[in-house]
Amino acid sequence: MAAGLSGCVRGTAQTSGPAPVASARLVAPAARVPAPRTSGATGTLAASPAAWPSNSAATAFPQILAIHLTPTVVSGGVTVYADVHTTPEVVAVTAIAGGVSLAVPRVAPGEFAVRATLPPLPPFAHGPYPVTFRARDARGHMTQAAANVTVR
């Protein structure tokens, strides 16, 4: 296979030489794949880089790139700020902590931010908690990441 080709091609290819060495059948990672071309009498695969599938917004899965949660030690009455940076195709982010779910509003493509003031918390609620952030794209694909807070 020619150097620099990313992904796979669908079809068969034969090596050049006195006798064919092998035939390979490769499966494409995306539904729309151009047919391989051969160049000259050598039988090597050739393709223009623009013809191959890329990780564009149409084929990419959502990712959470960074979470900024402050403060990380909280108590009742404290305001918590969360900034979540995602890939641009994400359309919704939800924060989940202690069984409570909160939508994180989108402020720009790939940027979500929320501020919430905690209610008074009883002493038995003290301790460490993961805050799980779930990101979803328009096609329904989801991913999640967590940050930790401590309630005192």
Secondary structure, DSSP 8 states (H G I E B T S, - for coil): --TT--S--SEEEE--SSS---EEEE--SSS-----EEETTTTEEE--GGGS----TTT----EEEEEEE-SEE-TT-EEEEEEEE-TTEEEEEEEETTEEEEE-EEETTEEEEEEE-----GGG-EEEEEEEEEEETTS-EEEEEEEEEE-
